[in-house]
Amino acid sequence: MAQTKNPRRVATTEARAKLVNVRISPQKLNLVAQSIRGLPVQKALNELEFSRKRIAGDVRKVLYSAISNAENNHNLDIDNLVVAEAFVGKNLVMKRFASRARGRSSRILKPFSEITIVVREAGEAA
């Protein structure tokens, strides 16, 4: 018996890409995601290219992946794409300990996060 086909998670005029287990806090990653929300993809790529944030390079790769998914998997025109959504979520948190004065220790949290980028054709973005 064959399984039924899974429904699409995005609309027919959208494509998405996701990056999980990024070694940066969600708060810092969201600053970069905020800077590209609602922009045309070319402007968003330029914004990420010249950003001073360390994580901007990884976000740029995810945006390229979303653009490629739109072109190859969904036959969308890449010149009309807009970053419809860019949202950040929490992932695991590594817990470490550091030595302190007088034989004590303190906890260090090393958070991971994930980012999802959805691109949409500009005619459908309104």
PyMOL commands that set and color helices and strands:
alter all, ss='L'
color gray80, all
select helices_A, chain A and resi 26-36+41-49+56-72+78-80+101-103+122-124
alter helices_A, ss='H'
color red, helices_A
select strands_A, chain A and resi 14-22+81-99+105-121
alter strands_A, ss='S'
color yellow, strands_A
deselect
rebuild
show_as cartoon
